[in-house]
């Protein structure tokens, strides 16, 4: 008689999943806050919400996202401890643009085959990024999907919840003509546009990840895997510092998929216009290489990639110098890149500085 079917024979290794949990516990324990109740292993993460009673009218904010096809680079390089920064950055930096403090996050990892060491490295990066963002990692899920994903393939996603006082929400309704736009430098491509980037470098140019590229100061793979800069904690501190009294910081925008103009337009009133001066900064070489090797038109680049700016603040011009100085203290290069005026739309003008 043939041996009976089993979950393991179908490709799911429960023991490997248990070992992955054991390996990740060390890192998850570091990504905590005083409000976290209990530890890893429960069916749900618990967070003590009694602190919210100190708010006059607390608004909960929530965001969810993934990393996109950047995970393909991590898999090819067999380096999995940085992709967590991309995940956390994509999620918590969406929360902070309304002024919300990210409180806690959960993650989801699905893979063709659970390799405990790989899963632990992914979670290590997520936990370290949560620490940098000031948010707690209260739980997650690792799922094994044989037949749907190859053994060495995985995808990651996450969700976070934050809180903001109702009368301290920032956004389009506060923006005024005469405001200036302060750009905050990205660390590189961040986690958007990788389908285009991979097509250009691998399909069109035929480059390999281990190719040394002098313009990049290292290998192509190292540059493509540069972790996303996590702005949340620094931006929250900036909001608290500037808006303690007169509230000169009016809006923020996270520059992700869709590029600079489309994301900035989301926080600009319909009756106002923003002119961005490209000459105020020089995009990192990786952006120019994508354009050159792929013959990608500038406007296509700009609606796909961040072009060197990962976050922007829209604020009263009198507060611009203070904001730039505060960001510099947090090792975030920042500069005035544009101005709000009467009109409609967001327009990038001039040429990038060389």
RONUGU-75703 format. One line per field, with one value per residue: residue number from 1; residue in one letter; x, y, z of N, C-alpha, C in turn. Coordinates in steps of 0.001 Angstrom, whole numbers, plus 500000, padded with zeros to 6 digits. Layout:
<sites>
resi = [NUM_...]
resn = [A_...]
n.u = [X_...]
n.v = [Y_...]
n.w = [Z_...]
ca.u = [X_...]
ca.v = [Y_...]
ca.w = [Z_...]
c.u = [X_...]
c.v = [Y_...]
c.w = [Z_...]
</sites>
This chain:
<sites>
resi = [1_2_3_4_5_6_7_8_9_10_11_12_13_14_15_16_17_18_19_20_21_22_23_24_25_26_27_28_29_30_31_32_33_34_35_36_37_38_39_40_41_42_43_44_45_46_47_48_49_50_51_52_53_54_55_56_57_58_59_60_61_62_63_64_65_66_67_68_69_70_71_72_73_74_75_76_77_78_79_80_81_82_83_84_85_86_87_88_89_90_91_92_93_94_95_96_97_98_99_100_101_102_103_104_105_106_107_108_109_110_111_112_113_114_115_116_117_118_119_120_121_122_123_124_125_126_127_128_129_130_131_132_133_134_135_136_137_138_139_140_141_142_143_144_145_146_147_148_149_150_151_152_153_154_155_156_157_158_159_160_161_162_163_164_165_166_167_168_169_170_171_172_173_174_175_176_177_178_179_180_181_182_183_184_185_186_187_188_189_190_191_192_193_194_195_196_197_198_199_200_201_202_203_204_205_206_207_208_209_210_211_212_213_214_215_216_217_218_219_220_221_222_223_224_225_226_227_228_229_230_231_232_233_234_235_236_237_238_239_240_241_242_243_244_245_246_247_248_249_250_251_252_253_254_255_256_257_258_259_260_261_262_263_264_265_266_267_268_269_270_271_272_273_274_275_276_277_278_279_280_281_282_283_284_285_286_287_288_289_290_291_292_293_294_295_296_297_298_299_300_301_302_303_304_305_306_307_308_309_310_311_312_313_314_315_316_317_318_319_320_321_322_323_324_325_326_327_328_329_330_331_332_333_334_335_336_337_338_339_340_341_342_343_344_345_346_347_348_349_350_351_352_353_354]
resn = [X_X_X_X_X_X_X_X_X_X_X_X_X_X_X_X_X_X_X_X_X_X_X_X_X_X_X_X_X_X_X_X_X_X_X_X_X_X_X_X_X_X_X_X_X_X_X_X_X_X_X_X_X_X_X_X_X_X_X_X_X_X_X_X_X_X_X_X_X_X_X_X_X_X_X_X_X_X_X_X_X_X_X_X_X_X_X_X_X_X_X_X_X_X_X_X_X_X_X_X_X_X_X_X_X_X_X_X_X_X_X_X_X_X_X_X_X_X_X_X_X_X_X_X_X_X_X_X_X_X_X_X_X_X_X_X_X_X_X_X_X_X_X_X_X_X_X_X_X_X_X_X_X_X_X_X_X_X_X_X_X_X_X_X_X_X_X_X_X_X_X_X_X_X_X_X_X_X_X_X_X_X_X_X_X_X_X_X_X_X_X_X_X_X_X_X_X_X_X_X_X_X_X_X_X_X_X_X_X_X_X_X_X_X_X_X_X_X_X_X_X_X_X_X_X_X_X_X_X_X_X_X_X_X_X_X_X_X_X_X_X_X_X_X_X_X_X_X_X_X_X_X_X_X_X_X_X_X_X_X_X_X_X_X_X_X_X_X_X_X_X_X_X_X_X_X_X_X_X_X_X_X_X_X_X_X_X_X_X_X_X_X_X_X_X_X_X_X_X_X_X_X_X_X_X_X_X_X_X_X_X_X_X_X_X_X_X_X_X_X_X_X_X_X_X_X_X_X_X_X_X_X_X_X_X_X_X_X_X_X_X_X_X_X_X_X_X_X_X_X_X_X_X_X]
n.u = [500857_500532_502210_500462_499148_500628_501082_503733_504677_503279_504627_504799_506442_506066_507695_509945_508842_508305_510920_511836_510358_511508_514103_513651_512735_514553_515047_512543_511950_513440_512125_510029_507605_506619_503877_503252_501774_502345_504041_505766_504031_501369_497905_497153_498575_498985_498232_498458_496025_495392_496830_495851_493808_494717_494578_492735_490989_491568_492695_492837_495233_495942_497951_499031_501316_503743_506903_507363_508893_511513_512241_513102_515715_516977_516641_518127_520663_520917_520682_519131_518610_518110_515813_513676_513780_512867_510225_509153_509635_508008_505514_505259_506083_504090_502144_503096_502859_500445_500773_500642_501694_503431_502374_502245_503121_502484_503626_503741_504886_505271_506290_507882_509188_509891_512775_514366_516528_516620_514075_514352_516337_514996_513012_514653_515617_513171_512501_514669_514277_511798_512541_514082_512073_510560_508393_506405_506868_504441_503519_503007_502961_504049_503919_503831_503911_503968_504211_502863_504768_508257_510836_512854_511701_510004_507613_506863_504821_503149_501472_500514_499562_498716_498513_496965_496355_493221_493004_495546_496195_497939_497920_496432_494492_495712_497656_499042_499185_502400_503727_506645_508426_510152_512620_513565_516345_516520_517692_518366_517036_514954_511978_510521_509493_511020_510388_510724_513440_514748_514108_515515_518288_518776_517312_517522_520163_521711_523261_524942_524380_526723_528380_530864_530463_531763_530598_528734_530148_530588_529198_526537_524469_524706_524030_521380_520181_520248_518988_515718_515331_514174_511899_510044_510208_511924_510557_508221_509218_510093_507654_506510_508322_508259_505517_504624_503665_502810_502274_503609_504294_502742_502010_502937_504551_504991_507294_506727_505615_504677_506037_507563_505908_503211_502772_503226_501162_498973_498722_498211_496029_493339_493156_495643_499092_502230_505583_508431_511890_514241_516967_517890_518939_521009_520362_521170_523692_522518_519964_520359_521669_519680_518012_519751_520723_518344_517145_515162_512713_512874_510503_509183_510935_510618_507992_508079_510262_511865_513800_515749_514566_512879_510948_508849_508277_505769_505658_505504_507489_509079_509795_511474_514342_514778_513603_515230_517686_517051_516550_519064_520517_519626_520827_519688_519813_518500_516589_515299_513121_511052_508013_504772_501977_499310_497149_497171_498081_501214_504439_507552_510459_513153_516597_518235_520807_524233]
n.v = [498807_502250_505030_507252_510539_513660_516818_517672_516162_517429_519726_521584_522600_522344_522249_523688_526212_526679_526769_529041_531008_530840_531738_534368_535656_537041_539386_540572_541149_543407_545381_547053_548692_550467_550052_547596_544461_541282_538682_537344_534934_534599_534585_537071_540353_542388_545639_548192_550484_552476_554784_556481_557837_560209_561890_564542_564247_561566_560406_557463_556234_554332_552166_550222_548168_546882_545607_545293_544539_544711_542755_540702_541333_541080_538335_537256_538084_536778_538055_539187_540881_543577_544226_544598_547255_548568_547691_548629_551387_552040_551766_553090_555672_556619_557006_559092_561407_562665_563536_561583_559447_556492_553577_550704_547720_545079_542178_540289_537419_535494_532461_530109_527979_527500_528678_528766_530441_532404_533619_534629_536545_538361_539267_540349_542666_544038_544424_545991_548272_549063_549813_552049_553648_554058_552501_549655_546190_544016_541553_538965_536999_534019_532325_529298_528521_526247_525382_527622_529598_529544_527594_529318_531761_534679_536930_540051_541881_544478_546128_549046_550917_554131_557190_560390_563641_565132_567901_568418_567306_567343_568581_568998_571020_572937_574143_577020_579729_580944_579354_577260_574480_571960_569718_566374_564346_561239_557872_556578_554576_553718_551957_551700_551483_549336_547401_548677_549402_546892_545839_547586_547298_544487_543172_544896_546086_543951_543648_542371_541610_541646_543390_545802_549202_552169_554758_554364_553714_551127_547811_547003_545520_546080_548768_548709_547385_549116_550214_551593_554904_555607_557823_558441_558799_561001_562933_563150_564217_566637_567837_568105_569837_572181_572798_573352_575772_578050_576517_576215_574221_572727_570573_567248_565030_561751_560486_558178_555427_556597_558927_562241_564575_563578_562525_564731_566354_565252_566449_569080_571801_572047_574544_575652_575956_574313_574982_573288_573453_571993_572470_572722_570460_567484_564503_561164_559075_556621_557127_558551_556583_554654_556094_556596_554035_552765_554422_556072_558505_561739_562628_560224_558893_560564_560164_557664_557104_558295_560214_561179_562440_561693_562431_565241_568460_570885_574190_577269_579901_581227_579339_577618_577535_576699_574159_572840_572887_571365_568872_568342_567904_565404_563904_564051_565253_568313_570788_573855_573476_574364_576337_577369_578654_580724_579023_575944_572498_570563_571310_570495_572276_573548_572311_569484_569920_569486]
n.w = [500000_499208_500718_502899_502147_503184_504884_504767_502606_500636_500449_502514_505357_508569_510807_509982_509824_512527_513493_512196_513516_516060_515478_514741_516987_518626_517210_516875_519498_519958_518589_519951_522080_525073_525266_524216_524709_526013_524084_521176_519212_519841_518695_517947_517935_520779_521945_524212_524454_526205_526527_524651_525797_526667_524583_523021_520821_519370_516233_514399_512155_509256_507242_504458_502619_500253_499072_496438_493225_493977_495707_494102_493485_495969_496325_494186_494934_497264_499721_502464_504580_504336_503026_504675_505547_503319_503256_505735_505468_503257_504397_507038_506432_504855_506744_508401_506928_507373_509846_511737_514402_514042_515575_515837_513968_511645_509848_506738_505251_502439_500950_498728_499893_503239_504528_507384_508196_506214_506451_509030_508614_506954_508741_510670_509364_509088_511790_512701_511169_512157_514740_514078_513100_515319_515933_516965_516344_516296_515523_513011_509974_508512_505552_503733_500388_498354_494910_494133_494456_493647_495282_496242_496182_497455_498917_500489_502767_504619_507385_509159_512088_513222_515203_515515_516757_516217_515571_514782_512429_509391_506002_502700_503114_504621_503140_501563_499161_498443_500234_500660_499211_500734_500021_500827_500807_499072_499709_497496_494914_496460_496852_494510_491081_490200_488336_485894_486212_486442_483943_482263_483057_483049_480931_478663_478733_479533_481825_484782_488258_489755_488466_488385_488691_487974_488186_490140_492341_493192_493056_490751_491922_494704_494732_493749_495821_497915_500983_501619_502772_505976_507058_509033_511985_512180_510686_512171_514542_513489_512752_515308_516483_514870_514716_517241_518138_516182_513950_511267_509450_506896_505184_504074_501765_500654_498491_496256_494315_491133_491215_491688_490980_490853_493420_495095_494234_495499_497959_497528_497203_494791_493621_493646_492587_492089_491539_490782_491030_489194_489140_491691_492792_492395_490949_492073_490482_489665_488704_486319_484868_484456_482754_480583_479663_479083_477309_478312_478425_480039_481361_481703_483418_485631_486390_487347_489048_492118_491745_493458_495615_498475_500299_500971_502425_502883_503632_505597_504350_506210_508032_506780_506876_509505_509410_507534_508863_511141_509983_508903_511229_511747_509884_507342_504253_503085_501265_499859_497220_495662_495092_496174_494434_493050_490800_488936_489393_489413_488518_487119_486536_484415_484356_485815_488263_487464]
ca.u = [500000_501334_502199_499419_499549_500899_501354_505136_504809_502696_505583_504738_507249_505647_508850_510780_508161_508535_512314_511933_509838_512519_515240_513286_512301_515563_514930_511236_512003_514063_511186_508897_507271_506057_502462_503081_501378_502632_505174_505546_503489_499923_497122_497056_499431_498215_498816_497683_495554_494956_497535_495065_492858_495308_494266_491426_490212_492554_492339_493716_495635_496435_498566_499560_502093_504736_508203_507390_509831_512858_512561_513806_517140_517426_516692_519259_521907_520854_520892_517735_518481_517849_514514_512749_513754_511992_508843_508747_509615_506833_504293_505179_506260_502769_501387_503582_502553_499288_501146_500393_502801_503235_502377_502619_503133_502522_504180_503313_505897_504892_507446_507673_509703_510416_514161_514309_517560_516217_512946_514875_517049_513979_512398_515693_515572_511909_512579_515613_513630_510771_513247_514442_510845_509907_507158_506554_506490_503658_503150_503129_502601_504898_503129_504549_503019_504581_503401_502527_506060_509412_511376_513680_510964_509149_507121_506607_503874_502984_500474_500808_498532_499253_497513_497236_495314_492391_493290_496949_496381_498432_497468_496160_493658_496541_498619_498703_500062_503557_504466_507755_508550_511469_512886_514439_517037_516327_518939_518547_515780_513969_511346_509544_510019_511991_510072_511439_514880_515196_514002_516604_519618_518925_516773_518033_521616_522380_524206_524818_524371_528079_529132_531397_530068_532493_529712_527965_531068_530507_528493_525149_523600_524736_523272_519954_519667_520351_517709_514915_515491_512953_511788_508904_510520_512517_509510_507320_509909_510084_506302_506316_509182_507817_504100_504278_502929_502106_501981_504015_504449_501361_501739_504075_504237_505940_507502_506830_505159_504033_507029_507526_504766_501931_502623_503093_499833_497978_498586_498096_494653_493116_493279_497025_500103_503590_506669_509629_513096_515153_518364_518258_519606_521591_519982_522272_524009_521674_518809_520829_521992_518431_517566_520679_520765_517026_516591_513913_512520_512919_509185_508888_511728_510091_506711_508316_511281_511824_514794_516613_513780_512009_509890_508866_507441_505248_505611_505695_508901_509809_510233_512254_515716_514720_513318_516426_518693_516610_516747_520511_520942_519213_521540_518842_520023_517229_516760_514097_513132_509927_507132_503341_501405_497991_497195_496810_499036_502605_505291_508996_511029_514600_517417_518898_522196_525179]
ca.v = [500000_503464_505853_508274_511920_514481_518226_517757_515632_518434_520820_522524_522094_523039_522352_524791_527430_526851_527185_530436_531834_530872_532549_535789_536217_537986_540677_541143_541661_544734_546321_547091_549926_550127_549702_546236_543500_539909_538491_536698_533585_534592_534700_538491_541230_543238_546958_548896_551748_553406_556053_557338_558631_561535_562704_565193_563543_560797_559777_556366_556217_553004_552079_548898_548208_545831_546047_545225_543603_544818_541488_539852_541651_540446_536893_536945_538324_535985_538982_539387_541654_544995_544416_545046_548714_548982_547438_549546_552737_552227_551777_554112_557013_557042_557444_560324_562597_563365_563899_560469_558684_555046_552896_549294_547176_543634_541842_539040_536873_534231_531904_528776_527026_528198_528485_529556_531479_533489_534318_535376_537715_539322_539847_541177_543972_544683_544847_547105_549457_549486_550538_553343_554424_554254_551731_548296_545055_543248_540232_538748_535679_533417_531310_528498_528309_525436_525308_528996_530269_528651_527384_530442_533011_535140_538298_540593_542982_544870_547144_549757_551797_555277_558062_561820_564493_565585_569279_568524_566666_568234_568142_569978_572142_573942_574709_578362_580366_581519_578281_576676_573026_571498_568348_565547_563432_559795_557104_555959_554265_553297_550677_551927_551520_548269_546672_549416_549314_545547_545703_548342_546755_543062_542789_545736_546275_542676_543756_541433_542284_541796_544298_547005_550386_553283_555881_554015_553491_549736_546937_547326_544886_546818_550014_548402_546879_550157_550258_552809_555763_555651_559212_558649_559363_562320_563842_563374_565169_567931_568378_568485_570984_573368_573100_573456_577008_578671_575484_576627_573068_572552_569282_566423_564027_560645_560332_556745_555102_557738_559975_563494_565446_562949_562385_566058_566862_564685_567300_570464_572120_572119_575909_576109_575381_574213_574919_572668_573827_570843_572885_572786_569239_566565_563113_560201_558506_555491_557620_558851_555334_554059_556862_556457_552671_552373_555493_556435_559956_562335_562642_558838_558666_561342_559632_556303_557061_559474_561161_561695_563067_560667_563040_566703_569202_572153_574991_578712_580162_581688_578171_576726_577365_575883_572781_572289_572671_570249_567646_568124_567304_563999_563340_564043_566458_568937_572070_574407_573071_574902_577297_577268_579913_580590_578261_574535_571465_570522_571351_570490_573190_573651_571107_569062_570354_568423]
ca.w = [500000_499148_501928_502882_501912_504362_504604_504377_501253_499742_500329_503626_506463_509776_511704_509502_510236_513965_513692_511748_514607_517121_515040_514608_518269_519116_516519_517172_520866_519932_517967_520862_522783_526386_525180_523708_525740_525594_523195_519895_519253_520006_517464_517622_518712_521698_522157_525237_523883_527248_526352_523766_526591_526871_523409_523029_519808_518606_514964_514022_510753_508896_505921_504120_501380_500077_498588_494981_492596_494553_496365_493138_493615_497213_496117_493320_495665_498490_500837_502836_505817_504080_502383_505706_505569_502222_503660_506803_504929_502408_505208_508090_505880_504391_507911_509013_506131_507935_511203_512657_514976_513850_516869_515718_512618_511439_508536_506109_504345_501810_500272_498187_500884_504408_504961_508610_508261_505309_507068_510176_508096_506511_509929_511290_508724_509441_513187_512815_510589_513108_515795_513518_512917_516607_515977_517473_515497_517272_515033_511579_509461_507483_504861_502738_499259_497295_493707_493750_494386_493641_496622_496676_495984_498541_498844_501818_502874_506004_507694_510399_512630_513937_515819_515440_517303_515096_515167_514395_511132_508345_504691_501652_503553_505296_502197_501113_498180_499119_500902_499914_499269_501172_499597_501667_499902_499173_499795_496177_494239_497455_496533_493450_489721_489950_487100_484849_486476_486099_482486_481641_483333_482765_479622_477573_478779_479777_482938_485888_489549_490296_487615_489015_487926_488596_488522_491333_493446_493629_492121_490429_492908_495966_494554_493624_497095_498943_501699_501646_503946_506793_507507_509931_513300_511994_510237_513299_515424_512806_512902_516701_516768_514153_514891_518657_518382_515059_512941_509919_508560_506458_504534_503661_500745_500516_497051_495972_492978_490487_491113_492438_490698_491173_494870_495685_493877_496408_499152_497082_496828_493351_493114_493791_491705_492630_490566_491349_490291_489120_489291_493108_493239_491418_491232_492135_489164_489272_487943_484979_484176_483994_481606_479459_479136_478595_476463_478977_478439_481369_481991_482097_484622_486746_486866_487812_490098_492995_491227_494519_496683_499035_501104_500917_503366_502372_504850_505523_504030_507391_508802_505921_507374_510717_509009_506882_509912_511983_509213_508801_512503_511691_508731_506153_503440_502695_500602_499241_495812_494913_495738_495887_493958_492453_489560_489115_488993_489867_487329_487309_485563_484327_484229_487036_488416_487095]
c.u = [500891_501179_501149_499984_499776_501155_502796_505345_504242_503563_505580_505432_506917_506828_509766_510162_508372_509958_512503_511445_510863_513679_514907_512955_513262_515362_513600_511223_512603_513091_509923_508682_506664_504605_502213_502802_501640_503802_504763_504927_501996_499217_496987_498049_498572_498966_497906_497307_495141_495655_496737_494053_493398_495033_492890_490478_491185_491968_493335_493993_496197_496979_499065_500289_503006_506033_508245_508495_511270_513252_513308_515305_517698_517575_517883_520591_522008_521232_519531_517531_518234_516440_513456_512668_512865_510527_508370_508659_508379_505555_504255_505354_505010_501932_501794_503207_501288_499564_500987_501687_502541_503387_502851_502436_503065_503059_503621_504376_505358_506056_507117_508136_510299_511849_514310_515306_517202_515091_513433_515612_516070_513387_513391_515665_514308_511978_513514_515022_512530_511396_513591_513222_510145_508596_507421_506141_505770_503242_503318_502730_503631_504128_503972_503576_503698_503645_502958_503790_507150_510030_512158_512990_510159_508633_506799_505608_503729_501902_500822_499631_499211_498130_497953_496062_494544_492743_494756_497249_496895_497990_497098_495391_494450_497477_498120_499656_501186_504341_505621_507764_509978_511607_513807_515030_516653_517691_519275_517199_514631_513286_510271_510226_510953_511630_510742_512940_515429_515149_515168_517944_519780_518474_517392_519557_522374_523403_523911_524915_525771_528946_529589_531082_530720_531600_528954_528854_531026_529770_527069_524215_523549_523923_521782_519354_519818_519005_517019_515203_514145_512871_510891_509261_511058_511462_508528_507939_509933_508725_506095_507119_508640_506395_503659_503432_502135_501787_502334_504200_503052_501046_503052_503616_505369_506081_507769_506369_504352_504937_506702_506214_503446_501723_502491_501703_498751_497762_498532_496644_494514_493338_494700_497964_501432_504573_507908_510811_514090_516605_518818_518892_520125_521171_521219_522479_523091_520492_519196_521148_520736_517949_518431_520622_519423_516412_515227_513775_512462_511568_508760_509668_511052_508737_506843_509219_511240_512840_515612_515904_512770_510844_509987_507956_507025_504999_505774_507172_509720_510354_511166_513658_515743_514484_514551_517514_518333_516817_518227_521056_520608_519799_520646_519095_518686_517498_515407_514163_511991_509054_505700_502821_499984_498120_496744_497969_500401_503489_506762_509622_512547_515275_518019_520338_523117_526292]
c.v = [501240_504265_506952_509663_512645_515917_518390_517264_516599_519674_521817_521912_522893_523235_523498_526125_527723_527324_528634_531382_531952_531795_534035_536441_537278_539369_541344_541765_543062_545797_546406_548510_549542_549655_548268_545275_542091_539864_537822_535314_533506_534699_536149_539265_542163_544536_547722_550289_552760_554752_557022_558185_560031_562459_563342_564507_562753_560228_558659_556451_554834_553003_550660_548979_546989_546434_546059_544317_543804_543530_540552_540094_540980_538942_536495_537110_537482_536838_539498_540291_543142_545248_544881_546555_549257_548806_548464_550977_553004_552382_552960_555522_557510_557567_558834_561562_563313_563813_562788_559826_557199_554322_551452_548816_545661_543363_540511_538624_535578_533756_530520_527694_527818_527756_529355_530701_532673_534305_535171_536627_538780_540033_540720_542584_544737_545235_546038_548386_549974_550266_551942_554244_554716_553522_550314_547284_544062_541873_540133_537333_535261_532260_530617_528122_527520_525310_526669_529823_529208_528611_528591_531788_533371_536530_538748_541743_543327_545914_547773_550635_552911_556111_559511_562561_565129_566989_569499_567792_567699_567686_569306_571194_573236_574679_576050_578815_581081_580499_577816_575167_572680_570027_567656_564456_561983_559126_556452_555725_554008_552008_550822_551932_550383_547398_547348_549259_547951_545317_546398_547643_545309_542695_543589_545815_544971_542717_542684_542191_542508_542723_545516_548201_551603_554442_555638_553796_552084_548914_547432_546764_545627_548103_549739_547931_547901_550307_551614_553605_555838_557030_559395_559340_560780_563342_564149_564373_566560_568605_568889_569734_572260_573776_573190_574692_577447_577722_575902_575467_572609_571178_568555_565462_563021_560348_558865_556494_556238_558941_561249_564244_564839_562834_563727_566622_566367_565547_568783_570735_572326_573508_576471_575328_575311_574143_574398_572987_572668_571232_572936_571496_568413_565143_562201_559548_557377_555940_557928_557602_554647_554776_556633_555069_552239_553344_555924_557955_560494_562287_561241_558464_559318_560834_558201_556259_558343_560547_561843_562377_562047_561196_564542_567256_570502_573038_576477_578992_580608_580530_577265_576475_576502_574418_572129_571988_571485_568916_567323_567489_565816_563291_563155_565332_567009_570313_572544_574115_573669_575806_577086_578640_579667_579852_576835_573637_571590_570409_571364_571296_573147_572296_570768_569578_569181_568314]
c.w = [500000_500431_501797_502660_503234_503922_504121_502952_500218_499636_501457_504838_507722_510725_511289_509890_511704_514235_513260_512844_515721_516744_515006_515943_518798_518507_516821_518564_520924_519409_518805_521382_524117_526323_524701_524867_525223_524627_521900_520100_519447_518663_517012_518477_519549_521963_523107_524719_524942_527145_525480_524531_526870_525691_523574_522040_518932_517322_514684_512520_510441_507478_505703_502788_501333_499582_497067_494480_493036_495264_495420_493196_494867_497039_495241_494038_496931_499701_501249_504057_505598_503563_503385_505808_504458_502608_504681_506278_504095_503225_506171_507537_505171_505558_508375_508214_506600_509363_512207_513145_514753_515185_516757_514284_512675_510038_508044_505107_503765_500956_499717_499137_502034_504668_506201_508668_507375_505919_508235_509726_507610_507716_510689_510697_509063_510861_513354_512261_511499_514260_515309_513371_514235_516738_516458_516413_516394_516772_513536_511215_508426_506868_503805_501623_498142_496102_493214_493573_494314_495034_497137_496475_497228_498211_500261_501732_504348_506146_509032_510791_513414_514513_515691_516072_516144_514628_514809_513082_510134_506994_503803_502144_504253_504336_501675_500008_498924_499922_500022_500119_499645_500818_500593_500784_500150_499308_498461_495546_495213_496991_495468_492092_489367_488751_485916_485010_486071_484588_481797_481834_482866_481352_478480_477562_478992_480890_483989_487211_490117_489446_488424_488122_488591_489016_489820_492551_493994_492609_491874_491507_494223_495869_494490_494941_498229_499654_501580_502916_504671_507456_508724_511245_513169_511573_511366_514276_514810_512949_514325_517050_516133_514506_516345_518931_517153_513907_511511_508940_508170_505876_504282_502588_500665_499026_496738_494540_492366_490411_491875_492222_491162_492674_495557_495417_494834_497648_498788_496686_495320_492789_493222_492887_492442_491466_491278_490438_490318_489411_490746_493615_492060_491760_491257_490770_488717_488425_486502_484187_483656_482739_480378_478837_478543_477623_476997_478978_479862_482070_482443_483352_485823_487238_487383_489041_490934_492612_492325_495661_497203_499830_500918_502001_502699_503590_504570_505270_505241_508221_508020_506466_508624_510377_508407_507904_510793_511271_509074_510076_512557_510468_507514_505374_502956_502110_500073_497746_495006_495733_495278_495459_493462_491119_489806_488715_489632_488633_487738_486184_485575_484182_485584_487067_488099_488125]
</sites>
